[in-house]
Each structure stands twice: as structure tokens, then as C-alpha cells.
Amino acid sequence: MPIPTRAYDRSLNAEIERLLYQVDVVCQDAEGLLNGLDQQQVNWSPAPGSWSIAQNLQHLNLTNKFFLANLEKVVAYGRAAGRLAGGPYSYSLLSRWMLKIVQPPAKTKFKAPKSFQPQQEIGLEALHATWTQSHDTLRELIQASNGLDLVGIKVASPVTSLLKYNLGMAFWIITAHDRRHLAQAREVRNHSAFPRAVS
């Protein structure tokens, strides 16, 4: 599948443009992944304890739901408080390390908190609709962050409020986490025992 094209918008900060492109990439990847699959196929798992395609995407939907709620609050706060900065932005070594460990390929395994663990059987239409809606919201929040201080403004992790990310890094982590689980879902689809569509 070709890389999505994007007309460069010079009215936006360069980092905001790159983040919007990342959203385009993961959304195209998800569409390609789900294309032509039926309910049985997306819920197929290669082994007990291994997530299906649907479970990987539902995990992203659940995680992003909490993350986006936090992001909506801090973006609104940043605007109201006039927390502006034009960049370029420089993130700490710790922030860059946190981004690195969530990116694919998954070298470090993490057990998802109970609230982010997917169901066993997941409806394909609802799964796809939630994915699309959440990433439309993500695009809107990234665009609304144009001109804000992407380093100085902090947002709480969806896992624990004790962990906080820079606003810009939070967007990078969301798209990296998306890519991580889309890659895992792609491995399921490419599995030798993956069920063929019923003709």
C-alpha cells in the first residue's frame, strides 16, 4: 500500500504537520489491515492468550479514549492560559526513551491494565467506527495544539495520573502505540493458519 500523500500546510507548525501525517499513516494502515476481513477473521487468534486483530484495535480504542479525554482538557487549558511557543521543540532523554519503548517492533512486553484489556468477541462495525471517530478527534486536537507550548504543557498518562507527558510527546506516543499494535495485528493476519474468507 503506498504511503499517503499530504499537502504541506505552511500555516501549521512543522511538528504539528508531522504529527498529522503520522495519523494519516496509521489510519491508512488500519484500513488496509481490515480490508476484506469478516467478523470471524478479525476475532481469530493464533493461540490462547494471543490477541486477535480485533483485540489489538480495541485495546487502542480503549487506551486512546482515556488519553484523548485528558488531551482535550489540557489543550483547552493551554489556549485559555495563553501557553504558547512556536518551537522547534526539544524533548528530554526520558521522554524520548518512553517513545522508543512503545514503538514497533515490540521488544519490551507490557501487560495491559485491566481497564484497557479487550473483550474476547468484538463487533467489526463498532470497532471500525470507534477507531475512525477517535482518530478524527486526534486530528482535531493536534490541529488545535498548533502554536501551543508542546513541551511545557503536560498531560497525564491514561495508565496513571502520576505519569505525565509533554503535550507534543503525548501525540507522538499515541501514534507510536498505534503502530505497535497495528504491527502485531498484521502479524496475526499474515499467520499461516489465518482463516480464509468464506466465498
Phi and psi in degrees as GROMACS dihedral restraints (atoms count N, CA, C in turn):
[ dihedral_restraints ]
;  ai    aj    ak    al  type     phi  dphi    fc
    3     4     5     6     1   -67.0    20    10
    4     5     6     7     1   153.8    20    10
    6     7     8     9     1   -67.4    20    10
    7     8     9    10     1   137.2    20    10
    9    10    11    12     1   -64.1    20    10
   10    11    12    13     1   142.3    20    10
   12    13    14    15     1   -91.2    20    10
   13    14    15    16     1   150.3    20    10
   15    16    17    18     1  -144.7    20    10
   16    17    18    19     1   126.4    20    10
   18    19    20    21     1   -72.6    20    10
   19    20    21    22     1   124.7    20    10
   21    22    23    24     1   -68.0    20    10
   22    23    24    25     1   126.8    20    10
   24    25    26    27     1  -102.1    20    10
   25    26    27    28     1   104.2    20    10
   27    28    29    30     1   -73.4    20    10
   28    29    30    31     1    -7.3    20    10
   30    31    32    33     1   -79.7    20    10
   31    32    33    34     1   -11.6    20    10
   33    34    35    36     1  -102.0    20    10
   34    35    36    37     1   150.5    20    10
   36    37    38    39     1   -59.5    20    10
   37    38    39    40     1   145.1    20    10
   39    40    41    42     1   -58.8    20    10
   40    41    42    43     1   -37.1    20    10
   42    43    44    45     1   -70.1    20    10
   43    44    45    46     1   -36.9    20    10
   45    46    47    48     1   -62.2    20    10
   46    47    48    49     1   -41.7    20    10
   48    49    50    51     1   -60.0    20    10
   49    50    51    52     1   -44.6    20    10
   51    52    53    54     1   -64.7    20    10
   52    53    54    55     1   -38.4    20    10
   54    55    56    57     1   -66.3    20    10
   55    56    57    58     1   -41.4    20    10
   57    58    59    60     1   -63.1    20    10
   58    59    60    61     1   -36.2    20    10
   60    61    62    63     1   -66.1    20    10
   61    62    63    64     1   -38.3    20    10
   63    64    65    66     1   -60.8    20    10
   64    65    66    67     1   -39.0    20    10
   66    67    68    69     1   -64.1    20    10
   67    68    69    70     1   -42.0    20    10
   69    70    71    72     1   -58.6    20    10
   70    71    72    73     1   -41.4    20    10
   72    73    74    75     1   -65.3    20    10
   73    74    75    76     1   -48.9    20    10
   75    76    77    78     1   -67.8    20    10
   76    77    78    79     1   -33.5    20    10
   78    79    80    81     1   -68.4    20    10
   79    80    81    82     1   -40.1    20    10
   81    82    83    84     1   -65.9    20    10
   82    83    84    85     1   -38.5    20    10
   84    85    86    87     1   -62.6    20    10
   85    86    87    88     1   -42.8    20    10
   87    88    89    90     1   -65.1    20    10
   88    89    90    91     1   -41.4    20    10
   90    91    92    93     1   -62.2    20    10
   91    92    93    94     1   -43.2    20    10
   93    94    95    96     1   -64.6    20    10
   94    95    96    97     1   -38.3    20    10
   96    97    98    99     1   -63.1    20    10
   97    98    99   100     1   -42.9    20    10
   99   100   101   102     1   -85.2    20    10
  100   101   102   103     1   -14.5    20    10
  102   103   104   105     1   -57.2    20    10
  103   104   105   106     1   124.9    20    10
  105   106   107   108     1    80.6    20    10
  106   107   108   109     1     0.3    20    10
  108   109   110   111     1   -89.9    20    10
  109   110   111   112     1   150.7    20    10
  111   112   113   114     1  -109.2    20    10
  112   113   114   115     1  -178.5    20    10
  114   115   116   117     1   -58.5    20    10
  115   116   117   118     1   -43.6    20    10
  117   118   119   120     1   -64.0    20    10
  118   119   120   121     1   -43.4    20    10
  120   121   122   123     1   -66.0    20    10
  121   122   123   124     1   -44.4    20    10
  123   124   125   126     1   -68.6    20    10
  124   125   126   127     1   -22.0    20    10
  126   127   128   129     1   -97.8    20    10
  127   128   129   130     1     3.2    20    10
  129   130   131   132     1   -75.8    20    10
  130   131   132   133     1   137.5    20    10
  132   133   134   135     1  -121.0    20    10
  133   134   135   136     1   138.4    20    10
  135   136   137   138     1   -72.2    20    10
  136   137   138   139     1   -17.7    20    10
  138   139   140   141     1  -165.4    20    10
  139   140   141   142     1   155.0    20    10
  141   142   143   144     1   -56.8    20    10
  142   143   144   145     1   131.7    20    10
  144   145   146   147     1    89.5    20    10
  145   146   147   148     1   -12.0    20    10
  147   148   149   150     1   -92.9    20    10
  148   149   150   151     1   140.1    20    10
  150   151   152   153     1   -78.8    20    10
  151   152   153   154     1   145.3    20    10
  153   154   155   156     1   -79.9    20    10
  154   155   156   157     1   175.9    20    10
  156   157   158   159     1   -58.5    20    10
  157   158   159   160     1   -47.1    20    10
  159   160   161   162     1   -62.5    20    10
  160   161   162   163     1   -39.3    20    10
  162   163   164   165     1   -67.2    20    10
  163   164   165   166     1   -38.2    20    10
  165   166   167   168     1   -61.8    20    10
  166   167   168   169     1   -43.8    20    10
  168   169   170   171     1   -72.7    20    10
  169   170   171   172     1   -36.3    20    10
  171   172   173   174     1   -66.7    20    10
  172   173   174   175     1   -36.1    20    10
  174   175   176   177     1   -58.3    20    10
  175   176   177   178     1   -42.5    20    10
  177   178   179   180     1   -64.6    20    10
  178   179   180   181     1   -42.6    20    10
  180   181   182   183     1   -60.2    20    10
  181   182   183   184     1   -42.6    20    10
  183   184   185   186     1   -67.3    20    10
  184   185   186   187     1   -45.7    20    10
  186   187   188   189     1   -64.3    20    10
  187   188   189   190     1   -46.4    20    10
  189   190   191   192     1   -65.4    20    10
  190   191   192   193     1   -32.2    20    10
  192   193   194   195     1   -57.3    20    10
  193   194   195   196     1   -47.0    20    10
  195   196   197   198     1   -70.4    20    10
  196   197   198   199     1   -42.2    20    10
  198   199   200   201     1   -62.9    20    10
  199   200   201   202     1   -44.5    20    10
  201   202   203   204     1   -66.4    20    10
  202   203   204   205     1   -34.5    20    10
  204   205   206   207     1   -62.5    20    10
  205   206   207   208     1   -42.2    20    10
  207   208   209   210     1   -65.9    20    10
  208   209   210   211     1   -40.6    20    10
  210   211   212   213     1   -65.5    20    10
  211   212   213   214     1   -38.7    20    10
  213   214   215   216     1   -58.3    20    10
  214   215   216   217     1   -40.4    20    10
  216   217   218   219     1   -66.8    20    10
  217   218   219   220     1   -45.8    20    10
  219   220   221   222     1   -75.3    20    10
  220   221   222   223     1   -31.7    20    10
  222   223   224   225     1   -66.3    20    10
  223   224   225   226     1   -42.3    20    10
  225   226   227   228     1   -62.8    20    10
  226   227   228   229     1   -42.1    20    10
  228   229   230   231     1   -62.1    20    10
  229   230   231   232     1   -45.9    20    10
  231   232   233   234     1   -58.3    20    10
  232   233   234   235     1   -41.8    20    10
  234   235   236   237     1   -64.9    20    10
  235   236   237   238     1   -48.4    20    10
  237   238   239   240     1   -64.1    20    10
  238   239   240   241     1   -35.4    20    10
  240   241   242   243     1   -88.6    20    10
  241   242   243   244     1    -3.9    20    10
  243   244   245   246     1    67.0    20    10
  244   245   246   247     1    35.2    20    10
  246   247   248   249     1   -82.4    20    10
  247   248   249   250     1    82.6    20    10
  249   250   251   252     1  -110.4    20    10
  250   251   252   253     1   148.5    20    10
  252   253   254   255     1  -165.2    20    10
  253   254   255   256     1   134.0    20    10
  255   256   257   258     1   -86.8    20    10
  256   257   258   259     1    -7.9    20    10
  258   259   260   261     1    78.3    20    10
  259   260   261   262     1  -177.4    20    10
  261   262   263   264     1   -66.8    20    10
  262   263   264   265     1   156.2    20    10
  264   265   266   267     1  -105.8    20    10
  265   266   267   268     1   141.8    20    10
  267   268   269   270     1  -123.5    20    10
  268   269   270   271     1   122.4    20    10
  270   271   272   273     1  -100.1    20    10
  271   272   273   274     1   151.8    20    10
  273   274   275   276     1   -67.8    20    10
  274   275   276   277     1   163.6    20    10
  276   277   278   279     1   -60.1    20    10
  277   278   279   280     1   -40.2    20    10
  279   280   281   282     1   -62.9    20    10
  280   281   282   283     1   -43.5    20    10
  282   283   284   285     1   -61.9    20    10
  283   284   285   286     1   -43.3    20    10
  285   286   287   288     1   -67.1    20    10
  286   287   288   289     1   -33.7    20    10
  288   289   290   291     1   -67.5    20    10
  289   290   291   292     1   -41.4    20    10
  291   292   293   294     1   -62.7    20    10
  292   293   294   295     1   -37.4    20    10
  294   295   296   297     1   -65.5    20    10
  295   296   297   298     1   -41.9    20    10
  297   298   299   300     1   -61.7    20    10
  298   299   300   301     1   -39.4    20    10
  300   301   302   303     1   -76.2    20    10
  301   302   303   304     1   -16.3    20    10
  303   304   305   306     1   -95.5    20    10
  304   305   306   307     1    -8.7    20    10
  306   307   308   309     1   -78.6    20    10
  307   308   309   310     1   154.0    20    10
  309   310   311   312     1   -76.7    20    10
  310   311   312   313     1   155.8    20    10
  312   313   314   315     1   -71.3    20    10
  313   314   315   316     1   150.3    20    10
  315   316   317   318     1   -75.6    20    10
  316   317   318   319     1    96.7    20    10
  318   319   320   321     1   -89.3    20    10
  319   320   321   322     1   -26.1    20    10
  321   322   323   324     1  -115.6    20    10
  322   323   324   325     1   125.1    20    10
  324   325   326   327     1   -91.7    20    10
  325   326   327   328     1   139.7    20    10
  327   328   329   330     1  -127.5    20    10
  328   329   330   331     1   141.0    20    10
  330   331   332   333     1   -86.2    20    10
  331   332   333   334     1   123.6    20    10
  333   334   335   336     1   -67.0    20    10
  334   335   336   337     1   136.6    20    10
  336   337   338   339     1   -56.1    20    10
  337   338   339   340     1   154.8    20    10
  339   340   341   342     1   -54.9    20    10
  340   341   342   343     1   -38.9    20    10
  342   343   344   345     1   -68.9    20    10
  343   344   345   346     1   -15.6    20    10
  345   346   347   348     1  -109.2    20    10
  346   347   348   349     1     7.3    20    10
  348   349   350   351     1   -83.9    20    10
  349   350   351   352     1   132.7    20    10
  351   352   353   354     1   -76.9    20    10
  352   353   354   355     1   164.8    20    10
  354   355   356   357     1   -75.0    20    10
  355   356   357   358     1   170.9    20    10
  357   358   359   360     1   -78.7    20    10
  358   359   360   361     1   -39.8    20    10
  360   361   362   363     1  -123.3    20    10
  361   362   363   364     1   125.6    20    10
  363   364   365   366     1  -129.2    20    10
  364   365   366   367     1   132.8    20    10
  366   367   368   369     1   -72.0    20    10
  367   368   369   370     1   130.0    20    10
  369   370   371   372     1   -65.6    20    10
  370   371   372   373     1   -44.9    20    10
  372   373   374   375     1   -64.1    20    10
  373   374   375   376     1   -46.0    20    10
  375   376   377   378     1   -65.0    20    10
  376   377   378   379     1   -39.1    20    10
  378   379   380   381     1   -58.8    20    10
  379   380   381   382     1   -48.6    20    10
  381   382   383   384     1   -67.1    20    10
  382   383   384   385     1   -40.8    20    10
  384   385   386   387     1   -63.8    20    10
  385   386   387   388     1   -41.5    20    10
  387   388   389   390     1   -66.9    20    10
  388   389   390   391     1   -42.1    20    10
  390   391   392   393     1   -57.3    20    10
  391   392   393   394     1   -48.7    20    10
  393   394   395   396     1   -62.7    20    10
  394   395   396   397     1   -45.8    20    10
  396   397   398   399     1   -63.0    20    10
  397   398   399   400     1   -43.9    20    10
  399   400   401   402     1   -64.9    20    10
  400   401   402   403     1   -35.5    20    10
  402   403   404   405     1   -80.8    20    10
  403   404   405   406     1   -24.0    20    10
  405   406   407   408     1   -65.3    20    10
  406   407   408   409     1   -42.2    20    10
  408   409   410   411     1   -64.3    20    10
  409   410   411   412     1   -40.6    20    10
  411   412   413   414     1   -60.0    20    10
  412   413   414   415     1   -45.3    20    10
  414   415   416   417     1   -57.9    20    10
  415   416   417   418     1   -44.7    20    10
  417   418   419   420     1   -61.5    20    10
  418   419   420   421     1   -41.8    20    10
  420   421   422   423     1   -69.0    20    10
  421   422   423   424     1   -38.2    20    10
  423   424   425   426     1   -63.3    20    10
  424   425   426   427     1   -45.4    20    10
  426   427   428   429     1   -63.4    20    10
  427   428   429   430     1   -38.8    20    10
  429   430   431   432     1   -68.6    20    10
  430   431   432   433     1   -18.1    20    10
  432   433   434   435     1   -86.8    20    10
  433   434   435   436     1    -1.9    20    10
  435   436   437   438     1   -59.1    20    10
  436   437   438   439     1   123.6    20    10
  438   439   440   441     1    91.2    20    10
  439   440   441   442     1   -12.0    20    10
  441   442   443   444     1   -77.3    20    10
  442   443   444   445     1   163.5    20    10
  444   445   446   447     1   -78.7    20    10
  445   446   447   448     1    95.9    20    10
  447   448   449   450     1   -70.3    20    10
  448   449   450   451     1   -15.8    20    10
  450   451   452   453     1   -97.7    20    10
  451   452   453   454     1   -44.2    20    10
  453   454   455   456     1   -72.9    20    10
  454   455   456   457     1   -31.7    20    10
  456   457   458   459     1   -80.9    20    10
  457   458   459   460     1   131.3    20    10
  459   460   461   462     1  -112.6    20    10
  460   461   462   463     1   149.7    20    10
  462   463   464   465     1  -133.3    20    10
  463   464   465   466     1   139.5    20    10
  465   466   467   468     1   -73.1    20    10
  466   467   468   469     1   144.3    20    10
  468   469   470   471     1   -65.9    20    10
  469   470   471   472     1   148.3    20    10
  471   472   473   474     1   -69.2    20    10
  472   473   474   475     1   -16.2    20    10
  474   475   476   477     1   -81.2    20    10
  475   476   477   478     1   -45.7    20    10
  477   478   479   480     1  -153.8    20    10
  478   479   480   481     1   139.1    20    10
  480   481   482   483     1   -70.6    20    10
  481   482   483   484     1   -11.9    20    10
  483   484   485   486     1   -73.0    20    10
  484   485   486   487     1   -21.7    20    10
  486   487   488   489     1  -102.1    20    10
  487   488   489   490     1   123.8    20    10
  489   490   491   492     1  -124.9    20    10
  490   491   492   493     1   143.0    20    10
  492   493   494   495     1  -113.4    20    10
  493   494   495   496     1   153.5    20    10
  495   496   497   498     1   -60.9    20    10
  496   497   498   499     1   147.5    20    10
  498   499   500   501     1   -54.8    20    10
  499   500   501   502     1   -49.3    20    10
  501   502   503   504     1   -62.8    20    10
  502   503   504   505     1   -42.0    20    10
  504   505   506   507     1   -65.2    20    10
  505   506   507   508     1   -32.8    20    10
  507   508   509   510     1   -59.8    20    10
  508   509   510   511     1   -41.4    20    10
  510   511   512   513     1   -65.5    20    10
  511   512   513   514     1   -41.4    20    10
  513   514   515   516     1   -63.3    20    10
  514   515   516   517     1   -39.3    20    10
  516   517   518   519     1   -67.8    20    10
  517   518   519   520     1   -39.1    20    10
  519   520   521   522     1   -59.9    20    10
  520   521   522   523     1   -48.6    20    10
  522   523   524   525     1   -69.6    20    10
  523   524   525   526     1   -32.8    20    10
  525   526   527   528     1   -67.8    20    10
  526   527   528   529     1   -41.8    20    10
  528   529   530   531     1   -63.6    20    10
  529   530   531   532     1   -39.6    20    10
  531   532   533   534     1   -56.5    20    10
  532   533   534   535     1   -50.3    20    10
  534   535   536   537     1   -62.1    20    10
  535   536   537   538     1   -37.1    20    10
  537   538   539   540     1   -58.5    20    10
  538   539   540   541     1   -49.9    20    10
  540   541   542   543     1   -80.4    20    10
  541   542   543   544     1   -26.5    20    10
  543   544   545   546     1   -66.5    20    10
  544   545   546   547     1   -37.1    20    10
  546   547   548   549     1   -64.9    20    10
  547   548   549   550     1   -40.7    20    10
  549   550   551   552     1   -65.7    20    10
  550   551   552   553     1   -39.5    20    10
  552   553   554   555     1   -66.1    20    10
  553   554   555   556     1   -36.1    20    10
  555   556   557   558     1   -64.6    20    10
  556   557   558   559     1   -37.1    20    10
  558   559   560   561     1   -61.6    20    10
  559   560   561   562     1   -36.7    20    10
  561   562   563   564     1   -65.1    20    10
  562   563   564   565     1   -46.0    20    10
  564   565   566   567     1   -64.0    20    10
  565   566   567   568     1   -32.5    20    10
  567   568   569   570     1   -85.4    20    10
  568   569   570   571     1    -0.9    20    10
  570   571   572   573     1   -62.8    20    10
  571   572   573   574     1   142.8    20    10
  573   574   575   576     1   -62.3    20    10
  574   575   576   577     1   -26.1    20    10
  576   577   578   579     1   -97.8    20    10
  577   578   579   580     1     6.3    20    10
  579   580   581   582     1   -59.5    20    10
  580   581   582   583     1   130.4    20    10
  582   583   584   585     1   -66.4    20    10
  583   584   585   586     1   140.6    20    10
  585   586   587   588     1   -80.1    20    10
  586   587   588   589     1   152.9    20    10
  588   589   590   591     1   -64.8    20    10
  589   590   591   592     1   143.1    20    10
  591   592   593   594     1   -78.1    20    10
  592   593   594   595     1   120.3    20    10
